[in-house]
């Protein structure tokens, strides 16, 4: 994503309003990635310390599996 962003910025004339929107979306994507990393770590600690119920473990396993399949699909 960063290479595409840089290429677009260098090789295109983008209106200021569009550039601002691109920067805001890029920021939002990074915030989402950081939140995912944080909650993944919370989950891992909860599993290690056996703080999570079986239902939570199963739901997160299914969600993680779906996300991995989606990531493979979009690549």
N, CA, C and O atoms as a Maestro MAE file, in Angstrom:
{
 s_m_m2io_version
 :::
 2.0.0
}

f_m_ct {
 s_m_title
 :::
 protein
 m_atom[300] {
  # First column is atom index #
  i_m_mmod_type
  r_m_x_coord
  r_m_y_coord
  r_m_z_coord
  i_m_residue_number
  s_m_chain_name
  s_m_pdb_residue_name
  s_m_pdb_atom_name
  i_m_atomic_number
  :::
  1 25 0.824 -1.192 0.000 1 A "UNK " " N  " 7
  2 3 0.000 0.000 0.000 1 A "UNK " " CA " 6
  3 2 0.864 1.249 0.000 1 A "UNK " " C  " 6
  4 15 0.549 2.212 -0.700 1 A "UNK " " O  " 8
  5 25 1.943 1.255 0.768 2 A "UNK " " N  " 7
  6 3 2.787 2.441 0.841 2 A "UNK " " CA " 6
  7 2 3.442 2.752 -0.496 2 A "UNK " " C  " 6
  8 15 3.567 3.920 -0.864 2 A "UNK " " O  " 8
  9 25 3.861 1.725 -1.230 3 A "UNK " " N  " 7
  10 3 4.474 1.958 -2.541 3 A "UNK " " CA " 6
  11 2 3.458 2.567 -3.501 3 A "UNK " " C  " 6
  12 15 3.777 3.497 -4.241 3 A "UNK " " O  " 8
  13 25 2.249 2.047 -3.489 4 A "UNK " " N  " 7
  14 3 1.205 2.576 -4.353 4 A "UNK " " CA " 6
  15 2 0.890 4.028 -3.968 4 A "UNK " " C  " 6
  16 15 0.714 4.881 -4.838 4 A "UNK " " O  " 8
  17 25 0.820 4.296 -2.677 5 A "UNK " " N  " 7
  18 3 0.554 5.648 -2.183 5 A "UNK " " CA " 6
  19 2 1.654 6.606 -2.642 5 A "UNK " " C  " 6
  20 15 1.365 7.689 -3.150 5 A "UNK " " O  " 8
  21 25 2.899 6.210 -2.466 6 A "UNK " " N  " 7
  22 3 4.029 7.055 -2.862 6 A "UNK " " CA " 6
  23 2 4.019 7.291 -4.374 6 A "UNK " " C  " 6
  24 15 4.208 8.420 -4.827 6 A "UNK " " O  " 8
  25 25 3.799 6.236 -5.151 7 A "UNK " " N  " 7
  26 3 3.766 6.346 -6.612 7 A "UNK " " CA " 6
  27 2 2.682 7.331 -7.051 7 A "UNK " " C  " 6
  28 15 2.906 8.163 -7.930 7 A "UNK " " O  " 8
  29 25 1.526 7.230 -6.441 8 A "UNK " " N  " 7
  30 3 0.416 8.121 -6.785 8 A "UNK " " CA " 6
  31 2 0.747 9.566 -6.441 8 A "UNK " " C  " 6
  32 15 0.452 10.478 -7.214 8 A "UNK " " O  " 8
  33 25 1.357 9.771 -5.288 9 A "UNK " " N  " 7
  34 3 1.676 11.132 -4.858 9 A "UNK " " CA " 6
  35 2 2.735 11.772 -5.762 9 A "UNK " " C  " 6
  36 15 2.653 12.963 -6.066 9 A "UNK " " O  " 8
  37 25 3.714 10.998 -6.186 10 A "UNK " " N  " 7
  38 3 4.816 11.523 -6.990 10 A "UNK " " CA " 6
  39 2 4.391 11.744 -8.436 10 A "UNK " " C  " 6
  40 15 4.786 12.740 -9.042 10 A "UNK " " O  " 8
  41 25 3.604 10.851 -8.996 11 A "UNK " " N  " 7
  42 3 3.313 10.866 -10.425 11 A "UNK " " CA " 6
  43 2 1.963 11.468 -10.800 11 A "UNK " " C  " 6
  44 15 1.573 11.402 -11.966 11 A "UNK " " O  " 8
  45 25 1.251 12.041 -9.865 12 A "UNK " " N  " 7
  46 3 -0.084 12.556 -10.172 12 A "UNK " " CA " 6
  47 2 -0.288 13.927 -9.546 12 A "UNK " " C  " 6
  48 15 0.316 14.277 -8.532 12 A "UNK " " O  " 8
  49 25 -1.145 14.669 -10.178 13 A "UNK " " N  " 7
  50 3 -1.605 15.923 -9.583 13 A "UNK " " CA " 6
  51 2 -2.967 15.633 -8.969 13 A "UNK " " C  " 6
  52 15 -3.946 15.433 -9.688 13 A "UNK " " O  " 8
  53 25 -3.028 15.610 -7.668 14 A "UNK " " N  " 7
  54 3 -4.253 15.267 -6.962 14 A "UNK " " CA " 6
  55 2 -4.790 16.528 -6.295 14 A "UNK " " C  " 6
  56 15 -4.037 17.258 -5.650 14 A "UNK " " O  " 8
  57 25 -6.072 16.785 -6.447 15 A "UNK " " N  " 7
  58 3 -6.655 17.944 -5.758 15 A "UNK " " CA " 6
  59 2 -6.444 17.843 -4.247 15 A "UNK " " C  " 6
  60 15 -6.412 16.750 -3.682 15 A "UNK " " O  " 8
  61 25 -6.303 18.984 -3.616 16 A "UNK " " N  " 7
  62 3 -6.018 19.030 -2.188 16 A "UNK " " CA " 6
  63 2 -7.058 18.260 -1.363 16 A "UNK " " C  " 6
  64 15 -6.700 17.547 -0.426 16 A "UNK " " O  " 8
  65 25 -8.324 18.400 -1.705 17 A "UNK " " N  " 7
  66 3 -9.371 17.709 -0.940 17 A "UNK " " CA " 6
  67 2 -9.233 16.189 -1.063 17 A "UNK " " C  " 6
  68 15 -9.448 15.461 -0.095 17 A "UNK " " O  " 8
  69 25 -8.874 15.720 -2.258 18 A "UNK " " N  " 7
  70 3 -8.671 14.279 -2.449 18 A "UNK " " CA " 6
  71 2 -7.446 13.798 -1.683 18 A "UNK " " C  " 6
  72 15 -7.455 12.720 -1.089 18 A "UNK " " O  " 8
  73 25 -6.401 14.606 -1.704 19 A "UNK " " N  " 7
  74 3 -5.180 14.247 -0.978 19 A "UNK " " CA " 6
  75 2 -5.466 14.143 0.516 19 A "UNK " " C  " 6
  76 15 -4.995 13.221 1.183 19 A "UNK " " O  " 8
  77 25 -6.231 15.080 1.031 20 A "UNK " " N  " 7
  78 3 -6.583 15.046 2.449 20 A "UNK " " CA " 6
  79 2 -7.381 13.783 2.769 20 A "UNK " " C  " 6
  80 15 -7.146 13.144 3.795 20 A "UNK " " O  " 8
  81 25 -8.313 13.424 1.905 21 A "UNK " " N  " 7
  82 3 -9.114 12.212 2.122 21 A "UNK " " CA " 6
  83 2 -8.229 10.967 2.095 21 A "UNK " " C  " 6
  84 15 -8.402 10.064 2.914 21 A "UNK " " O  " 8
  85 25 -7.288 10.920 1.161 22 A "UNK " " N  " 7
  86 3 -6.373 9.772 1.070 22 A "UNK " " CA " 6
  87 2 -5.565 9.641 2.351 22 A "UNK " " C  " 6
  88 15 -5.416 8.545 2.891 22 A "UNK " " O  " 8
  89 25 -5.048 10.759 2.832 23 A "UNK " " N  " 7
  90 3 -4.241 10.737 4.057 23 A "UNK " " CA " 6
  91 2 -5.087 10.289 5.247 23 A "UNK " " C  " 6
  92 15 -4.623 9.504 6.074 23 A "UNK " " O  " 8
  93 25 -6.315 10.779 5.340 24 A "UNK " " N  " 7
  94 3 -7.196 10.373 6.440 24 A "UNK " " CA " 6
  95 2 -7.507 8.882 6.380 24 A "UNK " " C  " 6
  96 15 -7.495 8.207 7.409 24 A "UNK " " O  " 8
  97 25 -7.788 8.356 5.176 25 A "UNK " " N  " 7
  98 3 -8.076 6.924 5.039 25 A "UNK " " CA " 6
  99 2 -6.856 6.082 5.378 25 A "UNK " " C  " 6
  100 15 -6.976 5.038 6.019 25 A "UNK " " O  " 8
  101 25 -5.691 6.531 4.952 26 A "UNK " " N  " 7
  102 3 -4.450 5.810 5.266 26 A "UNK " " CA " 6
  103 2 -4.243 5.776 6.786 26 A "UNK " " C  " 6
  104 15 -3.845 4.752 7.343 26 A "UNK " " O  " 8
  105 25 -4.514 6.890 7.438 27 A "UNK " " N  " 7
  106 3 -4.399 6.957 8.898 27 A "UNK " " CA " 6
  107 2 -5.397 6.002 9.563 27 A "UNK " " C  " 6
  108 15 -5.037 5.271 10.486 27 A "UNK " " O  " 8
  109 25 -6.643 6.009 9.096 28 A "UNK " " N  " 7
  110 3 -7.665 5.130 9.660 28 A "UNK " " CA " 6
  111 2 -7.280 3.662 9.506 28 A "UNK " " C  " 6
  112 15 -7.503 2.861 10.413 28 A "UNK " " O  " 8
  113 25 -6.702 3.311 8.359 29 A "UNK " " N  " 7
  114 3 -6.274 1.925 8.136 29 A "UNK " " CA " 6
  115 2 -5.192 1.536 9.135 29 A "UNK " " C  " 6
  116 15 -5.209 0.424 9.663 29 A "UNK " " O  " 8
  117 25 -4.253 2.436 9.400 30 A "UNK " " N  " 7
  118 3 -3.175 2.147 10.348 30 A "UNK " " CA " 6
  119 2 -3.731 2.006 11.766 30 A "UNK " " C  " 6
  120 15 -3.293 1.136 12.519 30 A "UNK " " O  " 8
  121 25 -4.686 2.851 12.130 31 A "UNK " " N  " 7
  122 3 -5.312 2.752 13.450 31 A "UNK " " CA " 6
  123 2 -6.008 1.402 13.599 31 A "UNK " " C  " 6
  124 15 -5.908 0.763 14.646 31 A "UNK " " O  " 8
  125 25 -6.708 0.969 12.563 32 A "UNK " " N  " 7
  126 3 -7.380 -0.335 12.594 32 A "UNK " " CA " 6
  127 2 -6.360 -1.457 12.748 32 A "UNK " " C  " 6
  128 15 -6.580 -2.393 13.517 32 A "UNK " " O  " 8
  129 25 -5.239 -1.370 12.018 33 A "UNK " " N  " 7
  130 3 -4.192 -2.389 12.133 33 A "UNK " " CA " 6
  131 2 -3.631 -2.437 13.553 33 A "UNK " " C  " 6
  132 15 -3.417 -3.519 14.101 33 A "UNK " " O  " 8
  133 25 -3.395 -1.273 14.146 34 A "UNK " " N  " 7
  134 3 -2.870 -1.230 15.513 34 A "UNK " " CA " 6
  135 2 -3.876 -1.796 16.511 34 A "UNK " " C  " 6
  136 15 -3.496 -2.515 17.435 34 A "UNK " " O  " 8
  137 25 -5.154 -1.475 16.331 35 A "UNK " " N  " 7
  138 3 -6.184 -2.040 17.209 35 A "UNK " " CA " 6
  139 2 -6.249 -3.554 17.076 35 A "UNK " " C  " 6
  140 15 -6.408 -4.258 18.074 35 A "UNK " " O  " 8
  141 25 -6.129 -4.058 15.861 36 A "UNK " " N  " 7
  142 3 -6.133 -5.506 15.650 36 A "UNK " " CA " 6
  143 2 -4.947 -6.153 16.359 36 A "UNK " " C  " 6
  144 15 -5.101 -7.188 17.007 36 A "UNK " " O  " 8
  145 25 -3.767 -5.550 16.241 37 A "UNK " " N  " 7
  146 3 -2.583 -6.083 16.924 37 A "UNK " " CA " 6
  147 2 -2.791 -6.091 18.438 37 A "UNK " " C  " 6
  148 15 -2.452 -7.063 19.114 37 A "UNK " " O  " 8
  149 25 -3.350 -5.001 18.963 38 A "UNK " " N  " 7
  150 3 -3.571 -4.898 20.409 38 A "UNK " " CA " 6
  151 2 -4.550 -5.961 20.880 38 A "UNK " " C  " 6
  152 15 -4.276 -6.651 21.861 38 A "UNK " " O  " 8
  153 25 -5.691 -6.110 20.201 39 A "UNK " " N  " 7
  154 3 -6.686 -7.077 20.631 39 A "UNK " " CA " 6
  155 2 -6.220 -8.512 20.414 39 A "UNK " " C  " 6
  156 15 -6.596 -9.412 21.166 39 A "UNK " " O  " 8
  157 25 -5.405 -8.725 19.392 40 A "UNK " " N  " 7
  158 3 -4.827 -10.057 19.195 40 A "UNK " " CA " 6
  159 2 -3.926 -10.402 20.371 40 A "UNK " " C  " 6
  160 15 -3.942 -11.529 20.864 40 A "UNK " " O  " 8
  161 25 -3.140 -9.428 20.818 41 A "UNK " " N  " 7
  162 3 -2.253 -9.660 21.972 41 A "UNK " " CA " 6
  163 2 -3.075 -9.912 23.234 41 A "UNK " " C  " 6
  164 15 -2.749 -10.808 24.012 41 A "UNK " " O  " 8
  165 25 -4.137 -9.130 23.447 42 A "UNK " " N  " 7
  166 3 -5.010 -9.365 24.603 42 A "UNK " " CA " 6
  167 2 -5.574 -10.779 24.563 42 A "UNK " " C  " 6
  168 15 -5.637 -11.467 25.582 42 A "UNK " " O  " 8
  169 25 -5.981 -11.198 23.376 43 A "UNK " " N  " 7
  170 3 -6.538 -12.543 23.230 43 A "UNK " " CA " 6
  171 2 -5.490 -13.600 23.574 43 A "UNK " " C  " 6
  172 15 -5.766 -14.549 24.307 43 A "UNK " " O  " 8
  173 25 -4.272 -13.419 23.028 44 A "UNK " " N  " 7
  174 3 -3.209 -14.398 23.283 44 A "UNK " " CA " 6
  175 2 -2.902 -14.503 24.772 44 A "UNK " " C  " 6
  176 15 -2.744 -15.607 25.293 44 A "UNK " " O  " 8
  177 25 -2.817 -13.370 25.461 45 A "UNK " " N  " 7
  178 3 -2.563 -13.378 26.904 45 A "UNK " " CA " 6
  179 2 -3.725 -14.048 27.632 45 A "UNK " " C  " 6
  180 15 -3.512 -14.829 28.559 45 A "UNK " " O  " 8
  181 25 -4.952 -13.743 27.213 46 A "UNK " " N  " 7
  182 3 -6.119 -14.359 27.839 46 A "UNK " " CA " 6
  183 2 -6.129 -15.866 27.685 46 A "UNK " " C  " 6
  184 15 -6.514 -16.583 28.609 46 A "UNK " " O  " 8
  185 25 -5.710 -16.353 26.529 47 A "UNK " " N  " 7
  186 3 -5.648 -17.796 26.302 47 A "UNK " " CA " 6
  187 2 -4.539 -18.411 27.150 47 A "UNK " " C  " 6
  188 15 -4.736 -19.447 27.784 47 A "UNK " " O  " 8
  189 25 -3.374 -17.766 27.157 48 A "UNK " " N  " 7
  190 3 -2.249 -18.290 27.941 48 A "UNK " " CA " 6
  191 2 -2.591 -18.367 29.428 48 A "UNK " " C  " 6
  192 15 -2.218 -19.323 30.107 48 A "UNK " " O  " 8
  193 25 -3.291 -17.372 29.921 49 A "UNK " " N  " 7
  194 3 -3.651 -17.323 31.343 49 A "UNK " " CA " 6
  195 2 -4.991 -18.000 31.624 49 A "UNK " " C  " 6
  196 15 -5.465 -18.008 32.760 49 A "UNK " " O  " 8
  197 25 -5.591 -18.563 30.589 50 A "UNK " " N  " 7
  198 3 -6.891 -19.242 30.674 50 A "UNK " " CA " 6
  199 2 -7.968 -18.324 31.254 50 A "UNK " " C  " 6
  200 15 -8.736 -18.717 32.132 50 A "UNK " " O  " 8
  201 25 -8.005 -17.087 30.739 51 A "UNK " " N  " 7
  202 3 -8.988 -16.104 31.188 51 A "UNK " " CA " 6
  203 2 -10.234 -16.094 30.312 51 A "UNK " " C  " 6
  204 15 -11.285 -15.601 30.722 51 A "UNK " " O  " 8
  205 25 -10.114 -16.639 29.108 52 A "UNK " " N  " 7
  206 3 -11.229 -16.586 28.163 52 A "UNK " " CA " 6
  207 2 -12.042 -17.864 28.226 52 A "UNK " " C  " 6
  208 15 -11.503 -18.948 28.450 52 A "UNK " " O  " 8
  209 25 -13.331 -17.729 28.028 53 A "UNK " " N  " 7
  210 3 -14.199 -18.901 28.003 53 A "UNK " " CA " 6
  211 2 -14.020 -19.643 26.677 53 A "UNK " " C  " 6
  212 15 -13.461 -19.094 25.728 53 A "UNK " " O  " 8
  213 25 -14.482 -20.852 26.615 54 A "UNK " " N  " 7
  214 3 -14.406 -21.671 25.401 54 A "UNK " " CA " 6
  215 2 -15.146 -20.985 24.255 54 A "UNK " " C  " 6
  216 15 -14.684 -21.022 23.114 54 A "UNK " " O  " 8
  217 25 -16.294 -20.358 24.546 55 A "UNK " " N  " 7
  218 3 -17.084 -19.713 23.500 55 A "UNK " " CA " 6
  219 2 -16.302 -18.591 22.825 55 A "UNK " " C  " 6
  220 15 -16.342 -18.449 21.603 55 A "UNK " " O  " 8
  221 25 -15.595 -17.800 23.619 56 A "UNK " " N  " 7
  222 3 -14.799 -16.703 23.064 56 A "UNK " " CA " 6
  223 2 -13.683 -17.268 22.197 56 A "UNK " " C  " 6
  224 15 -13.424 -16.751 21.111 56 A "UNK " " O  " 8
  225 25 -13.030 -18.307 22.656 57 A "UNK " " N  " 7
  226 3 -11.948 -18.927 21.885 57 A "UNK " " CA " 6
  227 2 -12.466 -19.427 20.541 57 A "UNK " " C  " 6
  228 15 -11.833 -19.215 19.506 57 A "UNK " " O  " 8
  229 25 -13.622 -20.094 20.562 58 A "UNK " " N  " 7
  230 3 -14.176 -20.642 19.324 58 A "UNK " " CA " 6
  231 2 -14.570 -19.536 18.352 58 A "UNK " " C  " 6
  232 15 -14.302 -19.644 17.155 58 A "UNK " " O  " 8
  233 25 -15.195 -18.484 18.844 59 A "UNK " " N  " 7
  234 3 -15.611 -17.383 17.971 59 A "UNK " " CA " 6
  235 2 -14.410 -16.691 17.348 59 A "UNK " " C  " 6
  236 15 -14.433 -16.360 16.163 59 A "UNK " " O  " 8
  237 25 -13.356 -16.468 18.134 60 A "UNK " " N  " 7
  238 3 -12.178 -15.810 17.588 60 A "UNK " " CA " 6
  239 2 -11.476 -16.724 16.590 60 A "UNK " " C  " 6
  240 15 -10.944 -16.243 15.589 60 A "UNK " " O  " 8
  241 25 -11.465 -18.025 16.841 61 A "UNK " " N  " 7
  242 3 -10.866 -18.965 15.890 61 A "UNK " " CA " 6
  243 2 -11.580 -18.906 14.551 61 A "UNK " " C  " 6
  244 15 -10.934 -18.881 13.503 61 A "UNK " " O  " 8
  245 25 -12.886 -18.884 14.577 62 A "UNK " " N  " 7
  246 3 -13.669 -18.815 13.337 62 A "UNK " " CA " 6
  247 2 -13.401 -17.495 12.630 62 A "UNK " " C  " 6
  248 15 -13.207 -17.472 11.414 62 A "UNK " " O  " 8
  249 25 -13.388 -16.392 13.379 63 A "UNK " " N  " 7
  250 3 -13.156 -15.067 12.796 63 A "UNK " " CA " 6
  251 2 -11.762 -15.002 12.175 63 A "UNK " " C  " 6
  252 15 -11.602 -14.497 11.063 63 A "UNK " " O  " 8
  253 25 -10.759 -15.508 12.881 64 A "UNK " " N  " 7
  254 3 -9.391 -15.497 12.374 64 A "UNK " " CA " 6
  255 2 -9.285 -16.321 11.103 64 A "UNK " " C  " 6
  256 15 -8.620 -15.911 10.151 64 A "UNK " " O  " 8
  257 25 -9.929 -17.470 11.077 65 A "UNK " " N  " 7
  258 3 -9.923 -18.319 9.892 65 A "UNK " " CA " 6
  259 2 -10.552 -17.597 8.708 65 A "UNK " " C  " 6
  260 15 -10.021 -17.638 7.598 65 A "UNK " " O  " 8
  261 25 -11.683 -16.934 8.944 66 A "UNK " " N  " 7
  262 3 -12.348 -16.177 7.877 66 A "UNK " " CA " 6
  263 2 -11.454 -15.055 7.360 66 A "UNK " " C  " 6
  264 15 -11.382 -14.826 6.153 66 A "UNK " " O  " 8
  265 25 -10.769 -14.350 8.270 67 A "UNK " " N  " 7
  266 3 -9.889 -13.253 7.865 67 A "UNK " " CA " 6
  267 2 -8.720 -13.768 7.027 67 A "UNK " " C  " 6
  268 15 -8.323 -13.126 6.055 67 A "UNK " " O  " 8
  269 25 -8.172 -14.913 7.399 68 A "UNK " " N  " 7
  270 3 -7.063 -15.483 6.629 68 A "UNK " " CA " 6
  271 2 -7.527 -15.888 5.233 68 A "UNK " " C  " 6
  272 15 -6.820 -15.662 4.250 68 A "UNK " " O  " 8
  273 25 -8.710 -16.484 5.146 69 A "UNK " " N  " 7
  274 3 -9.244 -16.863 3.839 69 A "UNK " " CA " 6
  275 2 -9.485 -15.630 2.982 69 A "UNK " " C  " 6
  276 15 -9.220 -15.653 1.780 69 A "UNK " " O  " 8
  277 25 -9.985 -14.551 3.585 70 A "UNK " " N  " 7
  278 3 -10.219 -13.310 2.849 70 A "UNK " " CA " 6
  279 2 -8.897 -12.719 2.378 70 A "UNK " " C  " 6
  280 15 -8.800 -12.251 1.243 70 A "UNK " " O  " 8
  281 25 -7.877 -12.734 3.234 71 A "UNK " " N  " 7
  282 3 -6.568 -12.191 2.861 71 A "UNK " " CA " 6
  283 2 -5.989 -12.957 1.674 71 A "UNK " " C  " 6
  284 15 -5.407 -12.355 0.771 71 A "UNK " " O  " 8
  285 25 -6.143 -14.272 1.670 72 A "UNK " " N  " 7
  286 3 -5.657 -15.085 0.552 72 A "UNK " " CA " 6
  287 2 -6.448 -14.738 -0.709 72 A "UNK " " C  " 6
  288 15 -5.879 -14.655 -1.798 72 A "UNK " " O  " 8
  289 25 -7.752 -14.538 -0.563 73 A "UNK " " N  " 7
  290 3 -8.622 -14.232 -1.703 73 A "UNK " " CA " 6
  291 2 -8.251 -12.908 -2.367 73 A "UNK " " C  " 6
  292 15 -8.263 -12.813 -3.594 73 A "UNK " " O  " 8
  293 25 -7.923 -11.886 -1.577 74 A "UNK " " N  " 7
  294 3 -7.653 -10.572 -2.163 74 A "UNK " " CA " 6
  295 2 -6.230 -10.429 -2.678 74 A "UNK " " C  " 6
  296 15 -5.923 -9.445 -3.351 74 A "UNK " " O  " 8
  297 25 -5.364 -11.371 -2.385 75 A "UNK " " N  " 7
  298 3 -3.975 -11.263 -2.855 75 A "UNK " " CA " 6
  299 2 -3.840 -11.642 -4.272 75 A "UNK " " C  " 6
  300 15 -2.737 -11.605 -4.818 75 A "UNK " " O  " 8
  :::
 }
 m_bond[299] {
  # First column is bond index #
  i_m_from
  i_m_to
  i_m_order
  :::
  1 1 2 1
  2 2 3 1
  3 3 4 2
  4 3 5 1
  5 5 6 1
  6 6 7 1
  7 7 8 2
  8 7 9 1
  9 9 10 1
  10 10 11 1
  11 11 12 2
  12 11 13 1
  13 13 14 1
  14 14 15 1
  15 15 16 2
  16 15 17 1
  17 17 18 1
  18 18 19 1
  19 19 20 2
  20 19 21 1
  21 21 22 1
  22 22 23 1
  23 23 24 2
  24 23 25 1
  25 25 26 1
  26 26 27 1
  27 27 28 2
  28 27 29 1
  29 29 30 1
  30 30 31 1
  31 31 32 2
  32 31 33 1
  33 33 34 1
  34 34 35 1
  35 35 36 2
  36 35 37 1
  37 37 38 1
  38 38 39 1
  39 39 40 2
  40 39 41 1
  41 41 42 1
  42 42 43 1
  43 43 44 2
  44 43 45 1
  45 45 46 1
  46 46 47 1
  47 47 48 2
  48 47 49 1
  49 49 50 1
  50 50 51 1
  51 51 52 2
  52 51 53 1
  53 53 54 1
  54 54 55 1
  55 55 56 2
  56 55 57 1
  57 57 58 1
  58 58 59 1
  59 59 60 2
  60 59 61 1
  61 61 62 1
  62 62 63 1
  63 63 64 2
  64 63 65 1
  65 65 66 1
  66 66 67 1
  67 67 68 2
  68 67 69 1
  69 69 70 1
  70 70 71 1
  71 71 72 2
  72 71 73 1
  73 73 74 1
  74 74 75 1
  75 75 76 2
  76 75 77 1
  77 77 78 1
  78 78 79 1
  79 79 80 2
  80 79 81 1
  81 81 82 1
  82 82 83 1
  83 83 84 2
  84 83 85 1
  85 85 86 1
  86 86 87 1
  87 87 88 2
  88 87 89 1
  89 89 90 1
  90 90 91 1
  91 91 92 2
  92 91 93 1
  93 93 94 1
  94 94 95 1
  95 95 96 2
  96 95 97 1
  97 97 98 1
  98 98 99 1
  99 99 100 2
  100 99 101 1
  101 101 102 1
  102 102 103 1
  103 103 104 2
  104 103 105 1
  105 105 106 1
  106 106 107 1
  107 107 108 2
  108 107 109 1
  109 109 110 1
  110 110 111 1
  111 111 112 2
  112 111 113 1
  113 113 114 1
  114 114 115 1
  115 115 116 2
  116 115 117 1
  117 117 118 1
  118 118 119 1
  119 119 120 2
  120 119 121 1
  121 121 122 1
  122 122 123 1
  123 123 124 2
  124 123 125 1
  125 125 126 1
  126 126 127 1
  127 127 128 2
  128 127 129 1
  129 129 130 1
  130 130 131 1
  131 131 132 2
  132 131 133 1
  133 133 134 1
  134 134 135 1
  135 135 136 2
  136 135 137 1
  137 137 138 1
  138 138 139 1
  139 139 140 2
  140 139 141 1
  141 141 142 1
  142 142 143 1
  143 143 144 2
  144 143 145 1
  145 145 146 1
  146 146 147 1
  147 147 148 2
  148 147 149 1
  149 149 150 1
  150 150 151 1
  151 151 152 2
  152 151 153 1
  153 153 154 1
  154 154 155 1
  155 155 156 2
  156 155 157 1
  157 157 158 1
  158 158 159 1
  159 159 160 2
  160 159 161 1
  161 161 162 1
  162 162 163 1
  163 163 164 2
  164 163 165 1
  165 165 166 1
  166 166 167 1
  167 167 168 2
  168 167 169 1
  169 169 170 1
  170 170 171 1
  171 171 172 2
  172 171 173 1
  173 173 174 1
  174 174 175 1
  175 175 176 2
  176 175 177 1
  177 177 178 1
  178 178 179 1
  179 179 180 2
  180 179 181 1
  181 181 182 1
  182 182 183 1
  183 183 184 2
  184 183 185 1
  185 185 186 1
  186 186 187 1
  187 187 188 2
  188 187 189 1
  189 189 190 1
  190 190 191 1
  191 191 192 2
  192 191 193 1
  193 193 194 1
  194 194 195 1
  195 195 196 2
  196 195 197 1
  197 197 198 1
  198 198 199 1
  199 199 200 2
  200 199 201 1
  201 201 202 1
  202 202 203 1
  203 203 204 2
  204 203 205 1
  205 205 206 1
  206 206 207 1
  207 207 208 2
  208 207 209 1
  209 209 210 1
  210 210 211 1
  211 211 212 2
  212 211 213 1
  213 213 214 1
  214 214 215 1
  215 215 216 2
  216 215 217 1
  217 217 218 1
  218 218 219 1
  219 219 220 2
  220 219 221 1
  221 221 222 1
  222 222 223 1
  223 223 224 2
  224 223 225 1
  225 225 226 1
  226 226 227 1
  227 227 228 2
  228 227 229 1
  229 229 230 1
  230 230 231 1
  231 231 232 2
  232 231 233 1
  233 233 234 1
  234 234 235 1
  235 235 236 2
  236 235 237 1
  237 237 238 1
  238 238 239 1
  239 239 240 2
  240 239 241 1
  241 241 242 1
  242 242 243 1
  243 243 244 2
  244 243 245 1
  245 245 246 1
  246 246 247 1
  247 247 248 2
  248 247 249 1
  249 249 250 1
  250 250 251 1
  251 251 252 2
  252 251 253 1
  253 253 254 1
  254 254 255 1
  255 255 256 2
  256 255 257 1
  257 257 258 1
  258 258 259 1
  259 259 260 2
  260 259 261 1
  261 261 262 1
  262 262 263 1
  263 263 264 2
  264 263 265 1
  265 265 266 1
  266 266 267 1
  267 267 268 2
  268 267 269 1
  269 269 270 1
  270 270 271 1
  271 271 272 2
  272 271 273 1
  273 273 274 1
  274 274 275 1
  275 275 276 2
  276 275 277 1
  277 277 278 1
  278 278 279 1
  279 279 280 2
  280 279 281 1
  281 281 282 1
  282 282 283 1
  283 283 284 2
  284 283 285 1
  285 285 286 1
  286 286 287 1
  287 287 288 2
  288 287 289 1
  289 289 290 1
  290 290 291 1
  291 291 292 2
  292 291 293 1
  293 293 294 1
  294 294 295 1
  295 295 296 2
  296 295 297 1
  297 297 298 1
  298 298 299 1
  299 299 300 2
  :::
 }
}
